[in-house]
Amino acid sequence: MLSTVQLDKVLAHRHGDLTATLQAGATLASVNRALARHGQWLPLDPPWADRATIGGIVAANDSGPRRHRYGAPRDLIIGVDFVRADGIVAKAGGIVVKNVAGYDLSRLLTGSFGGLAVIVSATFKLFPLPQASRTVVAECAGLDAAGSLVASLLASQLTPTAIELETPPARVLVRFETIDVAANEQAASVVALAELTRARTTVVDGDQESVVWDEHGRRPWNGEGAVIKIAALPTEVIPTVKWIADAIRETEYDIAGRAGVGVLLARIGGDVETQARVVMGLRARLTPGRGSAVVVRASDELRSKVDVWGPIGDGLALMRAVKQQFDPNGILISRGPA
């Protein structure tokens, strides 16, 4: 077992260039506290920011609701320092945003689950801290109404940081992080759109808003059952969620995720047979090239029945070739989804 937990420093904060180099063992929360001294932040928001490390976030390409506005780690990383399987220290990318030299190994290592190299530090582009934040919580009559609201939001000129779906019951969370006047005006516009779908709305800020987003981020992980990460076209989000609801009926489930991006986490309760049936059904709907269903939390019994990754498509040969180049002896092994 190899840990980078003691590599926990902000190596450099080039606040004039809006970039920072961060060691792999530093937690996201500690990093953003340090960056905030110059009014900047790294706008990633996976759950448990006080425990999620920079190296872990990069290795898993993990993201949260703010992916709608800022993208995933792969979109923000501009450089990486790593140790190869043979012990050689190497680096890729640079320390400024405008960097086009060489292969983009930073993005290649992002999402590799530590299977190609050991990430020891990463450099990211940063953003100014927003002056204000408002969240509209829309309680919808059902999934169709929630889908109509999301479609209206995506077709509008509004610039939300996040558009999130929760069910059951069907709720849409819309967040704006900008200057105070703009946050208020855009939140009011969402309330007007929600009224067209007969949704009940509440606008929250401050501590109440923090509680809403903290509960939302942890929601799919609360309770028993398998957790599946679903990627689909935004137009397929509501049909996919409705399929899950119809497929399991009496079984407990909980779904939350990026309605505007098409990335959801679904917790499926019930017995292992039900969980396996949902996984296989999702993969039949979301074939390679159209989406995916990766099991990110499962019992040993479920792992014995389904492959956690699912079909990869014609990219498997390329992945194996890349692994062979980086780690020909298979020294670096990551368990990946658990």
C-alpha positions as CSV (number, residue, x, y, z in Angstrom):
1,M,0.0,0.0,0.0
2,L,1.4,3.4,-1.1
3,S,0.1,6.6,0.5
4,T,0.9,10.2,-0.4
5,V,-0.9,11.6,2.7
6,Q,2.2,13.4,4.1
7,L,2.6,15.3,0.8
8,D,0.1,17.9,2.0
9,K,1.4,21.3,1.0
10,V,0.5,24.1,-1.4
11,L,3.8,24.2,-3.2
12,A,3.1,27.5,-5.1
13,H,0.2,29.9,-5.5
14,R,0.8,32.2,-8.4
15,H,-2.2,34.3,-7.6
16,G,-1.3,36.8,-10.4
17,D,-1.6,34.1,-13.0
18,L,-4.5,32.3,-11.3
19,T,-2.7,29.0,-11.0
20,A,-1.4,26.8,-8.1
21,T,0.7,23.7,-7.6
22,L,-0.7,21.4,-4.9
23,Q,0.8,18.2,-3.4
24,A,-1.2,15.0,-3.8
25,G,-1.9,14.5,-0.1
26,A,-3.4,17.9,0.6
27,T,-7.2,17.9,1.2
28,L,-9.4,20.0,-1.0
29,A,-10.7,21.9,2.0
30,S,-7.2,22.8,3.3
31,V,-6.1,23.9,-0.2
32,N,-9.1,26.2,-0.7
33,R,-8.6,27.8,2.7
34,A,-5.0,28.7,1.7
35,L,-6.1,29.9,-1.8
36,A,-8.8,32.0,-0.2
37,R,-6.2,34.4,1.3
38,H,-5.9,35.8,-2.2
39,G,-9.6,35.6,-3.0
40,Q,-9.2,32.5,-5.2
41,W,-10.2,28.9,-5.2
42,L,-10.2,25.5,-7.0
43,P,-13.9,25.1,-7.8
44,L,-14.1,21.3,-7.4
45,D,-16.7,19.9,-5.0
46,P,-16.8,16.2,-4.5
47,P,-18.3,15.1,-1.2
48,W,-16.2,15.2,2.0
49,A,-13.9,17.9,0.9
50,D,-12.2,17.7,4.3
51,R,-11.0,14.2,3.4
52,A,-10.8,14.2,-0.4
53,T,-7.2,14.7,-1.4
54,I,-5.9,16.4,-4.5
55,G,-4.2,13.2,-5.7
56,G,-7.3,11.2,-5.1
57,I,-9.6,13.7,-6.9
58,V,-7.2,13.7,-9.9
59,A,-6.7,9.9,-10.0
60,A,-10.5,9.4,-10.0
61,N,-11.4,12.5,-12.0
62,D,-14.0,13.1,-9.3
63,S,-16.3,16.1,-9.4
64,G,-19.5,17.5,-7.9
65,P,-22.4,19.8,-8.8
66,R,-20.1,22.6,-9.9
67,R,-19.0,20.5,-12.8
68,H,-21.8,22.2,-14.7
69,R,-19.9,25.5,-14.7
70,Y,-16.3,24.6,-14.1
71,G,-15.9,21.1,-15.5
72,A,-14.1,18.1,-14.0
73,P,-10.5,17.9,-12.8
74,R,-9.5,17.0,-16.3
75,D,-10.7,20.4,-17.5
76,L,-8.8,22.3,-14.8
77,I,-5.4,20.5,-14.5
78,I,-2.5,22.1,-16.5
79,G,0.5,20.2,-15.1
80,V,1.5,17.2,-13.1
81,D,4.5,15.8,-11.3
82,F,4.6,12.0,-11.0
83,V,6.7,9.0,-10.2
84,R,6.8,6.3,-12.9
85,A,6.6,2.6,-12.0
86,D,10.4,2.3,-12.4
87,G,11.0,5.0,-9.8
88,I,11.9,7.8,-12.2
89,V,10.4,11.2,-11.3
90,A,8.9,13.0,-14.2
91,K,6.6,15.9,-15.0
92,A,4.2,17.0,-17.7
93,G,2.4,20.2,-18.6
94,G,3.4,23.5,-17.1
95,I,2.6,26.2,-14.6
96,V,0.6,28.6,-16.8
97,V,-2.8,28.1,-18.5
98,K,-1.5,28.7,-22.0
99,N,0.6,25.6,-22.4
100,V,0.6,23.6,-25.6
101,A,4.0,21.9,-25.6
102,G,4.2,18.1,-25.8
103,Y,1.7,15.3,-25.0
104,D,-1.0,16.1,-22.5
105,L,0.0,13.6,-19.9
106,S,-1.7,15.6,-17.2
107,R,-5.1,14.7,-18.6
108,L,-4.1,11.1,-19.4
109,L,-3.2,10.5,-15.7
110,T,-6.4,12.2,-14.6
111,G,-8.9,9.4,-14.1
112,S,-6.3,6.6,-14.4
113,F,-6.9,5.5,-10.7
114,G,-3.1,5.4,-10.1
115,G,-2.6,2.6,-12.6
116,L,-0.1,4.5,-14.8
117,A,2.0,6.5,-12.3
118,V,2.0,7.9,-8.8
119,I,0.8,11.5,-8.8
120,V,2.8,13.6,-6.3
121,S,1.6,17.1,-7.2
122,A,-0.7,18.8,-9.7
123,T,-1.0,22.3,-11.1
124,F,-4.5,23.8,-11.7
125,K,-6.0,26.9,-13.1
126,L,-8.0,28.8,-10.5
127,F,-10.9,31.1,-10.3
128,P,-11.8,34.2,-8.3
129,L,-14.0,33.5,-5.3
130,P,-17.6,34.6,-6.0
131,Q,-19.0,37.5,-4.0
132,A,-22.4,35.9,-3.4
133,S,-24.3,32.6,-3.8
134,R,-28.0,31.8,-4.1
135,T,-29.7,28.4,-4.6
136,V,-33.2,27.8,-5.8
137,V,-34.7,24.6,-4.5
138,A,-37.6,23.6,-6.8
139,E,-39.9,20.8,-5.5
140,C,-41.5,19.4,-8.7
141,A,-44.7,17.5,-9.2
142,G,-42.8,14.6,-10.8
143,L,-39.9,13.6,-13.0
144,D,-41.5,15.0,-16.2
145,A,-42.0,18.3,-14.5
146,A,-38.4,18.3,-13.3
147,G,-37.2,17.5,-16.8
148,S,-39.2,20.4,-18.3
149,L,-37.7,22.8,-15.8
150,V,-34.1,21.5,-16.5
151,A,-34.8,21.8,-20.3
152,S,-36.0,25.4,-19.8
153,L,-32.9,26.2,-17.8
154,L,-30.5,24.8,-20.4
155,A,-32.3,26.8,-23.1
156,S,-32.2,30.0,-21.2
157,Q,-29.5,32.7,-21.0
158,L,-28.9,32.0,-17.3
159,T,-25.4,31.1,-16.1
160,P,-25.8,28.7,-13.1
161,T,-22.9,27.1,-11.4
162,A,-25.0,23.9,-10.9
163,I,-28.2,22.3,-12.1
164,E,-28.9,19.2,-10.0
165,L,-31.6,16.6,-9.9
166,E,-32.7,14.6,-6.9
167,T,-35.3,11.9,-6.6
168,P,-37.4,10.6,-4.8
169,P,-39.1,13.0,-4.5
170,A,-38.3,15.0,-7.6
171,R,-36.3,18.2,-6.8
172,V,-34.1,20.5,-8.9
173,L,-31.4,22.5,-7.3
174,V,-30.1,25.5,-9.2
175,R,-27.1,27.5,-7.9
176,F,-25.7,30.9,-8.9
177,E,-22.3,32.1,-7.7
178,T,-21.5,35.6,-8.9
179,I,-22.0,39.2,-7.6
180,D,-24.9,39.8,-5.3
181,V,-27.2,41.6,-7.8
182,A,-26.8,39.0,-10.5
183,A,-27.3,36.1,-8.1
184,N,-30.6,37.6,-6.9
185,E,-31.8,38.4,-10.4
186,Q,-31.0,35.0,-11.8
187,A,-32.5,33.2,-8.9
188,A,-35.7,35.2,-9.5
189,S,-35.7,34.1,-13.1
190,V,-35.5,30.5,-12.1
191,V,-38.4,30.9,-9.7
192,A,-40.5,32.3,-12.6
193,L,-39.5,29.4,-14.8
194,A,-40.3,26.9,-12.1
195,E,-43.8,28.4,-11.6
196,L,-44.6,27.4,-15.2
197,T,-44.2,23.8,-14.2
198,R,-46.1,24.4,-10.9
199,A,-43.1,23.6,-8.8
200,R,-42.8,25.0,-5.3
201,T,-39.6,27.0,-4.8
202,T,-37.4,28.2,-2.0
203,V,-34.4,30.5,-2.4
204,V,-31.6,29.8,0.1
205,D,-28.2,31.4,0.9
206,G,-25.7,31.4,3.7
207,D,-25.6,28.6,6.2
208,Q,-28.9,27.2,5.0
209,E,-27.5,26.9,1.5
210,S,-24.4,25.1,2.7
211,V,-26.6,22.6,4.5
212,V,-28.6,22.0,1.3
213,W,-25.5,21.3,-0.7
214,D,-23.8,19.2,1.9
215,E,-26.8,16.9,2.2
216,H,-27.2,16.7,-1.5
217,G,-23.6,15.7,-2.0
218,R,-23.8,12.9,0.5
219,R,-27.3,11.8,-0.4
220,P,-26.4,8.9,-2.7
221,W,-23.9,7.5,-0.2
222,N,-26.4,7.4,2.7
223,G,-28.1,4.1,3.4
224,E,-27.4,0.5,2.3
225,G,-27.1,-0.8,-1.3
226,A,-25.0,-0.5,-4.4
227,V,-24.0,2.9,-5.8
228,I,-23.8,3.3,-9.6
229,K,-22.3,6.2,-11.5
230,I,-24.3,6.8,-14.6
231,A,-23.2,8.8,-17.6
232,A,-25.7,9.7,-20.3
233,L,-26.7,12.4,-22.7
234,P,-28.5,15.2,-20.9
235,T,-31.6,14.4,-22.9
236,E,-31.5,10.8,-21.6
237,V,-31.3,11.7,-17.9
238,I,-35.0,11.8,-17.1
239,P,-35.9,8.7,-19.3
240,T,-33.0,6.8,-17.5
241,V,-34.2,7.8,-14.0
242,K,-37.8,6.8,-14.9
243,W,-36.5,3.5,-16.2
244,I,-34.8,2.8,-12.8
245,A,-38.0,3.8,-10.9
246,D,-40.1,1.4,-13.1
247,A,-37.5,-1.4,-13.0
248,I,-37.3,-1.7,-9.2
249,R,-40.7,-0.3,-8.0
250,E,-40.8,-1.5,-4.4
251,T,-37.1,-1.4,-3.8
252,E,-35.5,1.6,-2.1
253,Y,-33.4,3.9,-4.3
254,D,-31.9,7.3,-4.2
255,I,-30.6,9.3,-7.2
256,A,-28.8,12.6,-7.4
257,G,-26.5,14.3,-9.9
258,R,-25.7,16.6,-12.7
259,A,-29.0,17.1,-14.7
260,G,-27.4,19.5,-17.2
261,V,-24.3,17.4,-17.8
262,G,-25.7,13.9,-17.7
263,V,-23.8,12.4,-14.7
264,L,-25.8,10.8,-11.9
265,L,-25.2,8.6,-8.8
266,A,-27.9,6.1,-8.1
267,R,-28.1,4.1,-4.9
268,I,-30.0,0.9,-5.4
269,G,-31.2,-1.0,-2.3
270,G,-32.8,-4.4,-2.1
271,D,-31.2,-7.8,-2.7
272,V,-28.1,-8.5,-4.9
273,E,-30.2,-9.9,-7.7
274,T,-32.2,-6.6,-8.0
275,Q,-29.0,-4.6,-8.0
276,A,-27.4,-6.8,-10.6
277,R,-30.5,-6.6,-12.8
278,V,-30.5,-2.8,-12.6
279,V,-26.8,-2.6,-13.5
280,M,-27.3,-4.9,-16.5
281,G,-30.4,-3.1,-17.6
282,L,-28.6,0.2,-17.5
283,R,-25.8,-1.1,-19.6
284,A,-28.2,-2.4,-22.2
285,R,-29.6,1.1,-22.4
286,L,-26.3,2.9,-22.3
287,T,-24.1,1.1,-24.7
288,P,-20.5,2.3,-25.3
289,G,-20.5,5.6,-27.1
290,R,-23.9,6.5,-25.6
291,G,-23.2,6.3,-21.9
292,S,-22.0,4.0,-19.1
293,A,-22.9,2.5,-15.7
294,V,-20.0,2.0,-13.4
295,V,-20.5,0.4,-10.0
296,V,-18.6,2.5,-7.5
297,R,-19.8,0.8,-4.3
298,A,-20.8,-2.8,-4.2
299,S,-20.8,-5.9,-1.9
300,D,-18.4,-8.8,-2.7
301,E,-21.5,-10.8,-3.8
302,L,-22.5,-8.1,-6.4
303,R,-18.9,-7.9,-7.7
304,S,-19.1,-11.7,-8.3
305,K,-22.1,-11.2,-10.5
306,V,-21.3,-8.1,-12.5
307,D,-18.1,-6.5,-13.7
308,V,-17.9,-3.1,-11.9
309,W,-16.6,-1.3,-15.0
310,G,-18.9,-2.6,-17.7
311,P,-18.3,-2.8,-21.4
312,I,-15.5,-0.4,-22.5
313,G,-15.9,-0.7,-26.3
314,D,-13.1,-0.5,-28.8
315,G,-10.9,1.6,-26.5
316,L,-9.7,-1.4,-24.4
317,A,-6.8,-2.3,-26.7
318,L,-5.6,1.3,-26.6
319,M,-5.9,1.3,-22.8
320,R,-3.8,-1.8,-22.5
321,A,-1.2,-0.4,-24.8
322,V,-0.9,2.7,-22.7
323,K,-0.6,0.7,-19.5
324,Q,2.1,-1.4,-21.1
325,Q,4.1,1.7,-21.9
326,F,3.8,3.2,-18.4
327,D,3.9,0.0,-16.3
328,P,5.0,-3.0,-18.3
329,N,5.5,-5.2,-15.1
330,G,2.1,-4.4,-13.7
331,I,3.5,-2.9,-10.5
332,L,0.9,-0.2,-10.0
333,I,-2.5,-1.8,-9.2
334,S,-5.5,0.2,-8.3
335,R,-8.7,-1.4,-7.0
336,G,-10.7,1.4,-8.6
337,P,-14.5,1.3,-7.8
338,A,-15.2,-0.6,-4.6
